Amino acid sequence: MHREVIHLHRAAPAKPAEGGTCNGCGVCCALETCPVARLRFLRIAGPCPALEWSAAESRYRCGLLLRPAHYVGALPRVAESAARRLLARWISAGSGCDCAAEISPERPR
């Protein structure tokens, strides 16, 4: 059994069951990068450099979707809306949890 340690914010929501509604737990993006991030950052293993913590929402968000110009660069402001729609489609945003990882929280010492 392969075990990997990932570090997430203490206030992050618990990972939903695979197929459940995404709640911004951050587990999938902390483990590996999505196809879009693989092209942009040239890495497969996580954490994704675009994984952003939202303190206001107490959840993780995709920086590529929130601020595409920040991560893609040379993207005109007028193209951001179209880029968000395209990126959301490419990463299947909003279609539910596709992360099969089993999570066991760190035990207090």
N, C-alpha and C positions, 0 to 999 in steps of 0.2 A: 504494500500500500504506500503510495507516494504521499508524503506530507510536506506542506509548504507553509511557512509563516508569512502572513500579511499583516500589516499594521493599518488599522482604520481608526477613525475618530471614535471616542467613547460614546458619543451621543448618536452615532450612526444607527439607523434602524436594523433590526435583525434581518438576515437574508430570508426572502420569501421562498416558498417551495418552487422548484422548477416548474415553469408554466404559469406561475402566479403573477400577479400584477407587480411591475417594478416599483420599488419604494425608495430607490436611491441609496441602497445599502453600500454600494461601492465594491462589493466582493468581485464581481466579474472583471471590472476594469483594474482592480488591484492585482489580479492574477495574470491577466494577459491583455493585449491590446486588440481592439476590433480591427477589421480589415482596413478601414479608413486610417486609423492611427498607425497601422503597420506601414502604410505607404508614406504617411507624413513624417513619422518619427524613425522609421527604419528599425523597428524592434518588435519582437513577438511577445516577449515576456513583459509582465507588468512590473510595477504599476504604470499605468498610462500617464504620460506627462500632462495630458489634458484633463485628468480627473480632478475636479474642483470641489472643495467642501463649501457648502452654503450654511453658514451659521444661522442665518435668518430662517431657513427651512429645516435645519437639523437633518440634512441629507446631502449625498453627493450628487453632483451634476456633471454633465459632459461639457467641457469647455469648448470643444469643437462645435457643438450646437449652440452654446450660449454666446460665444465670442469668436466666430470663425476667422475674422480678420486678424485677431491676435495670434492665432495659431497657424494660420495658413500664410499670412503675410502677402503683400502685394494684391490683396483682394479689395477692390473698390467698395466703399460703403453701400453703393446702390446694388451691389451683387450679394450682400450678406443674407437677405431674405431668401433668395433663390438657393444660396449655398446651404442655408439651414435646412430647407426642404429636401434638397438632394442628399445631404449628409444624414438626415433623419431616416430617409428611405434606405440608404446604403447600410446603416447600422441597425435597421429594423427597430428604431426607437418607438416605444409605446406598444410593442407587441408582446411584452411580458418577459419574465425571467427565463433566460436560456442557459443559466449557469448551473451545472450539475454538481458543483463542489459541495462537499459536506463540511460544515463549519462547526468547530468547537471553540468556544470563547476561551481566552486566556484565563487561567485560574489565578486568583489573588494569591500573593506570596505571603 
